[in-house]
Amino acid sequence: MIGTGYVGLVSGTCFADFGHVVTCIDKDTTKIDALNNGKIPIYEPGLQELVAKNVDEERLFFTTDSSDAIRTADAIFIAVGTPTRRGDGHADLSYVYAAAEEIAGLLEGFTVIITKSTVPVGTGDEVEAIIQKTNPDADFAVVSNPEFLREGAAINDFKRPDRVVVGTEDDKAVEVMQELYRPLYLNETPIIVTKRRTSELIKYAANAFLAVKITFINEIADLCENVGANVQEVSRGIGLDNRIGSKFLHAGPGYGGSCFPKDTLALSKIAADAGSDLKIVDSVIEVNTARKKKMADKVVDFLGGDVNGKTIALLGLAFKPNTDDMRDAPSIDIVEKLQSCGAKIRAYDPASMEEAGKMMSDVLFCDGPYHAIENADVVVICTEWDQFRALDLERVKSLLKAPKVVDLRNIYKPDYMLSRGFEYTSVGRSY
């Protein structure tokens, strides 16, 4: 497993737990040293225990030296980062191509090289060309095997997936992939074998569609506020339709994280280059970018149009609960906009404050939710962590300068909050 980021570490650990022998490789010496000392560089429920178990049972190894692991491998996963390239929005494939070159010179015997990273259509062709050019005698097949892991639920998603997608036309490679995923046969997990380019596009299409659903319900939430409707009831009313489904129909401050922002932008660029503009996806990107700042405006309006000198308590910073991932988190734009209006920010998040500190300045990171709320003019719920769902409201009220709550995740009921003496506003609910 080349790359010990989120995808590589979770996938490698889960494959080891299936019974395979896995070596995770990374050039970051500090990260590998930490992993060898039992320290996990990301927050993911259950991962630390699963890593420790498989290291103890000698199925999972971490190293910076790829040579022995690659020479003896039956399958090599490329799970390196593909961040958005500065300037043009395309996925940066430099790490993928560098990994392909490194692999090529070390191959011995038939080996399956699998792109686990999210990559544009045609990347597998380029990886294949790089390996053939570097090592013309190599016996190998390049396979696309995109990941569909949700941060905060990645282990369960890996072990109980909705489907496994395998992109290859090489029969020997299909056999290797079926053996790797054989433990999933007990769950009767569908394994979709398709052409490599189709597999690469499936990943982008899936993420873009989910981003569309999120953005759609966010716009419906705005409409609900203007016409006196309740977006949660609208979501339930349409989500019970099996053709639509209830997932990703929760209105909020917009999507963030490591996948949706990057992948929608990359898909838009892929389509434009291919002469097939995706106007829906382009609109989603535009609307979601604007929405994050719009949530800051919601806070300003709630405080009478002026937050200069006001103290705002922000509960939750990560883009979603059960992760420390701050990449493209709505909280970044919200804090930036509020600070530009003169507000002072106190914030608390159970997992992401260290990461947030690298992206935010002049924010007071607090020891807990009540510490953040102390002497604030308003509480803003930005991430729906479980511990924020049952706050001691009397304590909250006593700590605030005035009992004001802006709930950007709709975790409380408006009538209940009003009955407890709070001035309260949420997203897409006018009653």
Secondary structure, 3 states (H helix, E strand, C coil): CECCCHHHHHHHHHHHHCCCCEEEECCCHHHHHHHHCCCCCCCCCCHHHHHHHHHHCCCEEEECCCHHHHHCCCEEEECCCCCECCCCCCECCHHHHHHHHHHHCCCCCCEEEEECCCCCCCHHHHHHHHHHHHCCCCCEEEEECCCCCCCCCHHHHHHCCCCEEEECCCHHHHHHHHHHCHHHHHHCCCEEEECHHHHHHHHHHHHHHHHHHHHHHHHHHHHHHHHCCEHHHHHHHHHCCCCCCCCCCCCCCCCCCCCHHHHHHHHHHHHHHCCCCCHHHHHHHHHHHHHHHHHHHHHHHHCCCCCCCCEEEEECCCCCCCCCCCCCCHHHHHHHHHHHCCCEEEEECCCCHHHHHCCCCCEEECCCHHHHHCCCCEEEECCCCHHHCCCCHHHHHHHCCCCEEEECCCCCCHHHHHHCCCEEECCCECC
